[in-house]
Amino acid sequence: MGVLPVPAEVRAILLDIEGTTTPIAFVQETLFPYIKDNVKEYLRAHWEEEECQRDVGLLRKQAQEDSSLDGAVPIPLESGSGEEELERVIQAVVDNVHWQMSLDRKTTALKQLQGHMWRAAYATGHVKGELFEDVVPAIRKWREAGMKVYIYSSGSIEAQKLLFGYSTEGDILELFDGHFDTKIGPKVESESYRRIAATIGCATNNILFLTDVPREANAAEEADTHVAVVIRPGNAGLTDDEKSYYSLISSFTELFLPSST
């Protein structure tokens, strides 16, 4: 794909994670299966802890809201009547989590439990955040050239920090000037990019956003943010129109900064 010159007005690079810094396969084949395979064991080990009880409470509330949905799994309250009942409640939570994940839901309740489970998995070394090999060297170069670097992902800020704090390249959190998740707004809405620019303290055209998703690229462009679409192994294919319309890169090393002359 050659070299893509970065416009001189760009002061900050905003990065998506899944399919941009990190293989989609890592999320689909490592992170999510870890939850499915270990949720029962995790609940048994942490059930008495306040954090776990808060997570279960949120899931129970979500289950009540979902009660009219096809296949929804209710989570009964505990009455404290012994081990057998506890096992039934834990199994209901497990079934509910599996059901939500089978529908690829992104409820706050599910994301909160997943975040806490991933934190334990990263901290014990069961999981390491995967990065494409060009990512860290390129970001170091950008920073040396005076560029600010931020993350914007639909995964929670806590999940982002775990991935980069316990990565295959070690703890690389120092490489980022800040993190954004969907609390600032959905990635497919242009207003989100205006809010990010306001938070960073720059104009939207001072930002270059790298993503693998054309709908996100389109929303960023509508906010007058510069965009490049990232082509990585395992990413969804682009239409011919998308390929001809967007600037494309297959590696961060293809970005050419004006100050790197």
N, C-alpha and C positions, 0 to 999 in steps of 0.2 A: 504494500500500500504506500510505501515511500515515506516522505516527510510531510508533516502537517505544521506549517508555521502558526504559532500562537499569536493572535492579535496583540499589538503593543499595549493596548489599554487594559489587558487582562492582568489583574493583581492577585487573583485567588483561583485555585483549581478545586472544584467540588467533585467528589468521587462517589459513585454508587459502589456497592460491594459485590453482590451476587452477579456473576457474569462479567464483572469489570475488574475488581482486584482479586477476586476469589472464584474458583470454578463453581459453576452451578451444581456440579456433582457433589461437591463437599457438603452443601446444604441439604441436597436431596438424598445423598447416599450415606452421609455420616451424621449430621446434626439431627435430622428428623428421625431416622431409625433409632438413634441413641435414646430418644424420648420414649418411643414405642416399646423398645426392648427393656427399658429400665424403670419405667414409671412406677410399677408395683413395688419393686424393691426399694426405690427412693421413698415412696410414701410410708412404707413399713418402717424404714430406718428413721424418718424425720417426723412421724405423725404427731408426736407430743410437742414438737417445737412450735412456738408462736407463729413463725413465718409460714410454716407448712399449713397450719390451721387457717391463717388468713387466705392462703392460696386456695384451699379447699372451700372456704366460705365464698370466695368470689366465683369459683366454678359452680357451686350450688346455686348461687343467685343467677348466674348465666343459664344454668339448666332450667330454672323456673321460667326465665324469659323465653327459652327455646321450646317450652313444653308443647306448643302447637305444631312444631316442625316434625316432618316425617322422620321417624327413626331416632328422635331425641331420647337421650338417656337421663332419667332423673337421678339425683343424688340424695338419698334419704338422710335425715338427721340421726345422730347417734343418741341413744338413750342411756348408754353406759351399761348395757346389760351383757357385757362379756365379750370374749375373744371372737366367738362365732359371728356376732353382729358386726364387730369391727371389721372382720374380713369381708363381710357383705358390703359395707360402706366403702372400703378401700377398692373392692372390685368394681363398684358403681362408678367411682372416680376414674379408675383405669378405663372402663368402657366408654365413659363420657369423653375422656381425652382422645381415645382412639377414634371415636365417632367424629369429633370436631376436626381432627387431623385428616380423616378420610375425605372430608369436604373442603380441605385446605382453608379452614377458617382462621381468622386473625383476631379473635376476640382478646380483649385485654386480659381476661382471666386465664386463657390458655397461654398467651404470650408470657404472662408473669410466672406461671409454674415452669414453663420451658426455660425461661431465663435463669431461674434458680437452679434448675437441674443442670443446665449447661455450665453455670458457675462452678458447681461441684465437680463436673466432669473435666473442665479445663484445669482447675486447681489441683486435681489429683493426677493429671497427665493422661487421662483416658482419651482426651480429645485435644488436638492442636489445630489452630486456625490455619487453613491452607491459603497460600498466596501464589499468584503467578510469579515466575522468577524475575520478570522485568520490573515488578512493582516497587520494591524497596530501593534499588539503585536509582530508578528514575525519580522517585519522590525526594531522595537525598539531593539529587542534582537540582531539582526545581527549587528546593529550599535554599540551596547555596546561591541560586540566582535571585533570591529575595522573594520568591513566591510563597504565599500562604496556601495551606492545603487543608481541606475540610472533607468530612464524610457526611453523606446524606443517604440513609437507607431506611427501608420500611421495618427492618429489625430494630428493636429498642436500642437506645444509647448504651444501656448496660451490656446487651448482647454484642454490640459493635466493639466495645472496649475489651470484652473477653476475647473476641476473635483476634484482635490486634495485640492484646496484652500477653496472650499465650499462643503466639503464632509459630509456624515452622521456622521463622526467622528470629524467634525470641520476642521480647517485649519491645514493640515499635511504636507505642503510644506517643512518644515524644515527637514523632514525625507529623502529628496532626495538630492543627490550631483549634479545632473544635469539631463537634459532632452534632448532627441533626437527625431526628427520626420523624415519624408522621405526626408527632405532637405539633410540629410547626405547620403541618398541612400535608395532604396527599401529594405524592410525587407526580401525579398526572394533572395537577391544577397549577396554573401559572402563578397564582397568588402566593403559593408556597415559596417560589424562587424570589419574589419581591420581599417576602418576610426574611428569608435567609440573608439577602443583600443588606437589608436594614439592620439585622442582628450583627452581621460582620462589620458594617459601617462603610459600605461602598455602594456604587451603582450596580445595577444588574449586569450592565455591559462590561464591568470589571471582573466578571466571573466566567470561567470556562467549566462547563459541566460535562463529565464523561459518564455515559451510561450505555447499556446494551439494549435498552427498551425505547423504540421509536416514540411511543406515546408520551414517555417522560421527556424525551428530547424535544418533542413538539411543544409541550407545556412550558419548558424552560425557554425555548425560542420566542414564544408568545410574550414572555416577560422581558425580552431583549437580552437574554443571557446567551453567551456563545456556547456552542454544543459540538461534541464529536461523539459518534456512535462507535462503541467498542465491539469488535468481532473477536470472539474467543471460542476455543473448542467447547462444544456442548451447548452453545447459545442457540436460541431460536433463529431460524433463517430470516433474512430481510427480503422484502419484495424488490423487484427491479427499480421501481420508483423510489423506494427508500434508499437503495444503494446509490442512485444517481443524485438524490437530493442532499443527503447528509454527508458531512466530512466523516470519513471512516478511518479508524486505526485498529491494528491487530496487536499492538504492543505500546506501552507507555513511552518506550524509547523513540517512537516515531514523532513525538511532539518536539517541535523545534522552538525554543524560547528566544525572543529577540536578544535578550541579554546573554545568551549562550554563544554569541558570535565571537 
